[in-house]
Amino acid sequence: MAVELRALFLLPLCFPGLQGQTPQVQRRREGGTLYMLCPYAAWTTKQQTKYWCLLRHGDCQEVLRTYYEDSVQSRDRRIEIKDNTASKAVSVTMTDLKAEDSDTYFCSAYNRVTGAYTQLRAISLNVFRELLKWELDTLTVQCPEGYGMVWCRGGQTDCTAPLRRQTSSKQSEMKSLQDRASVEYNAQRALVVTMKNLQARDSGVYWCALGSEHSRKMEVVLSVLKRTQQHTAKESGNVSVQCHYKIADYRTVSKAWCKKKEGGMCNVLVTTRSESPAGNSTAREGVRIQDDTQQGFVTITMEQLQVQDSGVYWCALQDGSGLLRMEEVTLSVSKALPPGGFPDSESQSEEILLGDSCSGNTFLILSVVLLLLLLLALLTSAALGVRYYRLLLRTGNREAEDTSDRPEGTARAGSTGRREGSQDDSKGPAYINLDVQSHPSPEDPLYCNVKLSQAPRNPQEMEYAVIAFNQPPRTSRE
């Protein structure tokens, strides 16, 4: 990177149009697009040739050129340059960017008369490649051509250079599981980096660098994902775990089952043994491991589990240099139910039992609420019935009071009446109430209740009628 910066510092000396300008840093993901607009200087003519250049030792290494409204594309059609004379600007478009495109570029106008560059705008383009891998996968990266290329990682000061002398191809092979990276030149003198047995800790930013100053040429953003499993079991129960691997790469490698401790260390509980045909080992009672090299998976069985067995485990490759994780397994062991409780089964957990208890309590609460609402409705209905009955009684009493308050034995012509007396005439005279509607004429007959001794003596002027009444029930007020 320092070489590029030193070259950029020399640009104003080579190209006067650059004075006062600072190169822009452009960062793009691989497969993205770069669009750059280079305006003309006020004194630049339309007849000048416009260039898109790579910066090489303070000079222009031509990528594309255009002349007076021409639009020119590269052979692979990923780069296009166009001279827009109307807006007095040169536009450059780079599509389908590749990590190898990372470099320092500039656009300029060259005057054939004076033999000088009259316009320049520079950028530092960084195209990074995103790679997603699983643990134990292999990463292969080919750097751009160039002698003195090295492989660097972000956060580290030292970079890895290829072996200068190789008498055999075996020298570039891994000596152990921990010796996982190889760096060498291919026939085209391009640096090839191979990283095997990737682990999650290998995630980070890498780049190909050139020269003693390690100027960055191609950047790689690596993300390594770990394979995980989760298992649950009951106390005193068993659990079985299977972890797969590539037969071609790890068939002869020993496998181990370990429990992760604080500080990142993993305590080996059981391991396979290469001298055993079946690959079995019982280094710890209750834990067994079996390696099926024909199918490419290892099986671990743990018996008579205890709550303290809960934790994080690894299926791992093992050699003299240490362990490499194949898969990470999270095990959760819960306490068994006491005798007399629900049947102990792996399919039934404490959460399910707790859910059933909560459901029963909810049903009981709802039943009590509904019962209270029913009782409230019954009490309300009874209160309304009593009120209505009292209203009826008050209505009947009021009618009786109206009748008893009227004068007894009075009558008005044209009225209608009702008898309110006792059926027993010996208890006293009965009475009748007449409501007068109009004054009767002298010819209309008049009726009244009289005793026989009070009746007129002239029978021709009297008419007799016998009126019978049904005695209504007497109230307490009568």
C-alpha positions in Angstrom: 0.0 0.0 0.0 2.9 2.4 0.7 4.2 1.8 -2.8 0.9 3.0 -4.2 0.8 6.0 -2.0 4.3 6.9 -3.0 3.3 6.6 -6.7 0.3 8.8 -6.1 2.5 11.4 -4.5 4.6 11.5 -7.7 1.5 11.9 -9.9 1.4 15.7 -9.7 5.0 15.8 -10.9 4.2 13.7 -13.9 0.7 15.2 -14.5 0.3 18.9 -13.6 -3.5 18.6 -13.7 -3.4 16.5 -10.6 -2.1 19.2 -8.3 -4.4 19.9 -5.4 -6.3 16.6 -5.9 -6.5 13.7 -3.5 -7.2 10.2 -4.9 -10.5 8.8 -3.8 -10.7 5.4 -2.2 -13.5 3.3 -3.7 -14.4 -0.1 -2.1 -16.6 -2.5 -4.0 -17.9 -6.1 -3.5 -16.8 -8.6 -6.1 -19.5 -8.6 -8.9 -20.3 -4.9 -8.3 -20.0 -1.8 -10.6 -17.8 1.2 -10.5 -18.9 4.4 -12.3 -16.5 7.4 -12.5 -17.0 10.8 -14.1 -13.9 12.8 -15.1 -14.7 16.5 -16.0 -12.5 18.3 -18.5 -10.3 21.2 -17.5 -11.5 24.6 -18.8 -8.7 24.7 -21.4 -9.0 21.1 -22.6 -10.0 20.8 -26.2 -12.4 18.2 -27.7 -9.7 16.9 -30.0 -7.6 15.6 -27.2 -7.5 11.8 -26.6 -8.9 10.6 -23.3 -7.4 7.7 -21.4 -8.3 5.3 -18.6 -5.0 4.2 -17.0 -3.4 2.0 -14.4 -0.8 3.7 -12.3 2.5 2.1 -12.9 5.7 3.7 -11.5 4.2 7.1 -11.8 3.2 6.6 -15.4 0.1 5.6 -17.3 -0.4 2.0 -18.3 -3.2 2.3 -20.8 -6.4 0.3 -20.2 -8.7 2.1 -22.7 -8.7 5.3 -24.8 -11.4 7.3 -26.6 -11.4 10.2 -29.0 -14.2 12.8 -29.6 -17.5 11.2 -28.8 -16.3 7.6 -29.3 -17.5 4.9 -26.8 -14.9 2.1 -26.4 -15.3 -1.2 -24.6 -12.7 -3.6 -23.4 -12.4 -7.1 -25.0 -14.4 -8.7 -22.2 -16.9 -5.8 -22.3 -16.6 -5.2 -18.6 -15.0 -1.7 -19.0 -16.3 1.2 -21.1 -15.0 4.7 -21.6 -17.0 7.5 -23.4 -16.1 11.1 -24.2 -19.2 13.3 -23.6 -18.2 16.6 -25.3 -21.5 18.3 -24.5 -21.0 18.0 -20.8 -17.2 18.1 -21.1 -16.6 14.9 -19.1 -15.2 11.4 -19.6 -17.3 8.6 -18.1 -15.8 5.3 -17.1 -17.8 2.2 -16.2 -16.4 -1.0 -14.8 -18.9 -3.9 -14.4 -18.7 -7.4 -12.9 -15.8 -6.3 -10.8 -13.3 -8.9 -9.8 -10.9 -9.0 -6.8 -8.0 -8.9 -9.3 -9.3 -5.4 -10.5 -8.1 -3.8 -7.2 -5.5 -1.2 -8.1 -4.9 2.5 -8.6 -6.6 4.1 -11.7 -6.8 7.5 -13.2 -8.4 9.2 -16.3 -6.6 11.9 -18.3 -6.6 13.9 -21.5 -3.4 13.8 -23.6 -2.5 16.8 -25.8 -0.6 15.6 -28.9 0.7 19.1 -29.6 2.4 19.6 -26.3 2.9 16.0 -25.5 1.5 16.4 -21.9 -1.4 15.1 -19.9 -3.7 18.0 -19.2 -6.4 16.3 -17.0 -6.3 13.6 -14.4 -8.5 12.2 -11.7 -7.2 9.2 -9.6 -8.9 6.6 -7.5 -7.7 3.7 -5.3 -10.1 0.8 -6.1 -10.4 -2.1 -3.6 -12.6 -5.0 -4.8 -13.0 -7.6 -2.1 -14.2 -11.1 -2.5 -16.6 -12.6 0.0 -16.2 -16.3 0.7 -18.4 -18.4 2.9 -17.1 -21.8 4.1 -17.9 -24.5 6.6 -15.5 -25.8 9.1 -13.1 -28.4 7.7 -13.6 -27.0 4.2 -10.7 -26.0 1.9 -10.0 -22.5 0.7 -8.0 -21.9 -2.5 -7.1 -18.3 -3.7 -5.1 -17.3 -6.7 -3.4 -13.9 -6.4 -2.7 -11.6 -9.4 0.5 -12.3 -11.3 3.6 -10.7 -9.9 6.9 -11.7 -8.4 7.3 -11.1 -4.7 3.6 -11.6 -3.9 2.7 -12.7 -0.3 -0.4 -13.7 1.6 -1.4 -11.4 4.5 -4.1 -11.4 7.2 -5.7 -8.4 8.9 -4.5 -7.8 12.4 -1.2 -9.6 11.8 2.1 -7.9 11.0 3.8 -10.9 9.3 2.7 -12.2 5.9 3.3 -15.7 4.5 5.6 -16.0 1.5 6.0 -19.0 -0.7 8.8 -21.5 -0.4 11.7 -20.4 -2.5 13.1 -23.9 -3.1 11.0 -27.0 -3.6 12.5 -30.3 -4.5 9.2 -32.2 -4.4 5.5 -31.3 -4.4 5.3 -33.0 -1.1 7.0 -30.1 0.5 3.9 -28.0 0.1 1.7 -30.5 1.8 0.5 -30.2 5.4 2.7 -31.9 8.0 -0.1 -32.0 10.6 -3.6 -30.8 11.1 -2.3 -27.5 12.5 -0.1 -26.9 9.5 -3.0 -26.0 7.3 -1.9 -23.3 4.9 0.3 -23.7 1.8 1.5 -20.8 -0.4 3.2 -21.5 -3.8 3.5 -20.2 -7.3 1.8 -22.0 -10.2 3.1 -22.4 -13.8 1.8 -18.9 -14.7 3.8 -17.4 -11.9 0.7 -16.5 -9.9 0.6 -17.1 -6.2 -1.8 -19.8 -5.1 -2.9 -20.0 -1.5 -4.5 -23.1 0.0 -6.0 -23.3 3.4 -7.3 -26.7 4.6 -9.3 -27.8 7.6 -10.8 -24.4 8.1 -12.0 -23.4 11.5 -14.3 -20.6 12.7 -11.3 -18.8 14.1 -10.0 -18.5 10.5 -12.7 -15.9 9.7 -11.2 -12.6 8.8 -9.8 -10.3 6.1 -7.0 -11.6 3.9 -5.2 -10.1 0.9 -2.5 -10.7 -1.6 0.3 -8.1 -1.2 3.2 -7.2 -3.5 6.6 -5.9 -2.6 8.5 -5.3 0.5 5.9 -2.7 1.6 3.1 -5.3 1.2 0.9 -3.1 -1.0 -2.6 -4.6 -1.1 -3.6 -6.1 -4.5 -6.5 -8.4 -3.8 -8.7 -8.7 -0.7 -10.6 -11.7 0.5 -13.3 -11.5 3.3 -13.6 -15.1 4.7 -16.4 -16.3 6.9 -16.2 -19.8 8.4 -19.3 -21.3 9.9 -19.4 -24.1 12.4 -21.8 -27.0 12.2 -23.9 -27.4 15.3 -26.3 -29.8 16.9 -28.6 -29.6 20.0 -29.8 -32.6 22.1 -31.9 -32.9 25.2 -32.2 -35.9 27.5 -33.5 -37.0 30.9 -31.3 -37.8 33.9 -30.3 -41.4 33.9 -31.1 -41.6 30.2 -29.0 -42.0 27.1 -28.1 -39.9 24.1 -26.5 -40.7 20.7 -24.8 -38.2 18.4 -23.6 -38.7 14.9 -21.0 -36.4 13.2 -20.2 -36.7 9.4 -16.9 -36.1 7.7 -15.3 -36.4 4.2 -14.1 -39.9 3.8 -11.3 -39.0 1.3 -9.8 -36.4 3.6 -10.3 -37.8 7.1 -10.9 -41.5 6.9 -7.5 -42.4 8.5 -7.6 -39.5 11.0 -8.5 -40.3 14.6 -11.7 -38.9 16.0 -12.4 -37.7 19.5 -15.3 -36.6 21.7 -14.5 -33.8 24.1 -16.3 -31.4 26.5 -15.5 -27.7 26.2 -14.2 -26.0 29.4 -13.8 -22.4 30.3 -10.9 -20.8 28.5 -11.6 -22.5 25.2 -9.9 -25.8 26.2 -11.7 -29.1 25.3 -11.3 -32.1 27.6 -11.2 -35.3 25.7 -13.6 -37.9 27.1 -13.1 -40.7 24.5 -11.2 -41.2 21.3 -10.8 -43.8 18.5 -7.7 -45.9 18.3 -6.1 -46.6 14.9 -4.8 -50.0 16.0 -8.4 -51.2 16.7 -10.2 -52.6 13.6 -13.5 -51.3 14.7 -12.1 -48.0 15.8 -13.7 -48.3 19.3 -12.6 -46.8 22.5 -14.0 -46.9 26.1 -11.6 -44.5 27.8 -14.4 -43.3 30.0 -17.2 -45.5 31.5 -20.6 -44.8 30.0 -19.2 -43.0 26.9 -18.5 -44.9 23.6 -17.3 -43.8 20.2 -17.5 -45.7 16.9 -16.0 -44.6 13.6 -17.7 -45.9 10.5 -15.1 -45.2 7.9 -17.2 -46.7 5.1 -20.1 -44.3 5.6 -18.0 -41.4 6.8 -19.5 -40.7 10.2 -18.6 -41.2 13.8 -21.2 -42.1 16.5 -20.9 -41.2 20.2 -23.1 -42.7 22.8 -23.4 -41.4 26.4 -25.3 -43.5 29.0 -26.6 -42.8 32.5 -26.6 -39.1 32.0 -26.4 -36.7 34.9 -27.5 -33.0 35.1 -23.8 -32.0 35.3 -23.3 -33.6 31.9 -25.0 -30.6 30.3 -22.7 -28.5 28.3 -20.9 -28.0 24.9 -19.1 -30.9 23.3 -17.1 -31.3 20.1 -16.8 -34.0 17.6 -13.2 -33.4 16.6 -10.3 -34.7 14.5 -7.2 -35.5 16.7 -3.6 -35.9 16.1 -0.4 -35.1 18.0 -0.8 -31.4 17.3 -4.2 -31.0 18.9 -7.9 -31.0 18.0 -9.9 -29.7 15.1 -13.6 -29.3 15.5 -15.9 -31.2 13.2 -19.2 -30.3 14.8 -20.3 -28.5 18.0 -22.9 -30.3 20.1 -25.0 -28.7 22.9 -26.4 -31.1 25.4 -29.1 -30.3 28.0 -29.9 -32.9 30.7 -32.9 -32.3 32.9 -33.8 -33.9 36.2 -36.1 -37.0 36.1 -39.6 -36.8 37.6 -40.1 -38.1 41.2 -41.8 -41.6 41.7 -45.5 -41.4 41.4 -45.5 -38.6 39.0 -46.2 -38.7 35.3 -44.5 -41.5 33.3 -40.9 -40.6 32.5 -40.4 -40.4 28.8 -37.9 -38.6 26.6 -40.8 -37.2 24.6 -42.2 -35.6 27.7 -40.4 -32.6 29.2 -40.9 -30.5 32.3 -42.2 -27.7 30.0 -45.0 -29.9 28.7 -46.1 -30.8 32.3 -46.0 -27.2 33.3 -48.1 -26.3 30.3 -50.7 -28.9 31.3 -50.8 -27.6 34.9 -51.3 -24.1 33.6 -54.1 -25.2 31.3 -55.9 -26.9 34.2 -55.6 -23.8 36.4 -57.0 -21.7 33.6 -60.0 -23.9 33.2 -60.7 -23.8 36.9 -60.5 -20.0 37.0 -62.9 -19.7 34.0 -65.4 -22.1 35.6 -65.5 -20.0 38.8 -65.9 -16.8 36.9 -68.8 -18.3 34.9 -70.5 -19.6 38.0 -70.3 -16.1 39.7 -71.8 -14.5 36.6 -74.7 -17.0 36.7 -75.4 -16.3 40.3 -75.3 -12.6 39.7 -77.8 -13.1 36.8 -80.2 -15.1 39.1 -80.0 -12.5 41.9 -80.8 -9.7 39.4 -83.8 -11.6 38.0 -85.1 -12.3 41.6 -84.8 -8.6 42.5 -86.6 -7.5 39.3 -89.4 -10.0 40.1 -89.9 -8.7 43.6 -89.9 -5.2 42.4 -92.5 -5.9 39.8 -94.7 -7.8 42.3 -94.6 -4.8 44.7 -95.5 -2.5 41.8 -98.6 -4.6 41.1 -99.6 -4.5 44.8 -99.3 -0.7 44.9 -101.4 -0.4 41.8 -104.3 -2.5 43.3 -104.2 -0.5 46.6 -104.4 2.8 44.8 -107.6 1.7 43.0 -109.1 0.6 46.3 -108.3 3.9 47.9 -109.9 5.8 45.1 -113.1 3.8 45.5 -113.3 4.0 49.3 -112.7 7.8 49.3 -115.9 8.5 47.4 -119.2 9.3 49.4 -121.4 6.2 50.0 -125.0 6.1 48.9 -124.6 9.0 46.4 -125.4 8.8 42.8 -125.4 11.1 39.9 -127.5 10.9 36.9 -126.0 9.2 33.9 -123.3 7.5 35.9 -122.2 3.9 36.0 -121.6 2.2 39.3 -120.1 -0.8 41.0 -121.1 -2.3 44.4 -118.4 -2.6 47.0 -120.3 -4.1 49.9 -120.7 -7.3 51.8 -122.9 -10.1 50.5 -124.5 -10.3 54.0 -127.2 -7.6 54.1 -127.6 -8.0 57.8 -124.2 -6.4 58.4 -125.4 -3.0 57.1 -126.4 -1.3 53.9 -124.3 -1.8 50.8 -123.2 1.2 48.7 -122.8 2.0 45.1 -120.7 4.6 43.3 -122.1 6.4 40.3 -120.1 8.5 38.0 -122.4 11.2 36.5 -121.7 11.6 32.8 -124.6 14.0 32.1 -127.7 15.4 33.7 -130.7 13.0 33.2 -134.0 14.2 31.9 -137.0 14.2 34.2 -138.3 11.2 32.2 -135.3 9.0 32.8 -135.7 6.6 35.7 -133.5 6.9 38.8 -132.3 3.9 40.8 -131.1 3.8 44.4 -130.8 1.3 47.3 -133.4 1.8 49.9 -134.9 -0.3 52.7 -138.4 -1.7 52.2 -139.8 0.7 54.9 -138.4 3.6 53.0 -140.0 2.7 49.7 -142.7 5.1 48.4 -146.3 3.9 48.8 -147.3 4.7 45.3 -146.3 1.6 43.3 -147.1 3.2 40.0 -144.3 5.7 40.2 -141.6 3.2 41.2 -139.8 0.5 39.4 -137.9 -2.3 41.2 -134.7 -4.0 40.3 -132.7 -6.7 42.0 -129.0 -6.1 41.7 -126.5 -8.8 42.8 -122.7 -8.2 43.3 -119.8 -10.4 43.8 -118.0 -9.4 47.0 -114.3 -8.7 46.1 -111.6 -9.6 48.6 -110.9 -7.0 51.2 -107.5 -5.6 51.7 -105.9 -4.9 55.1 -106.6 -1.2 54.7 -110.4 -1.8 54.4 
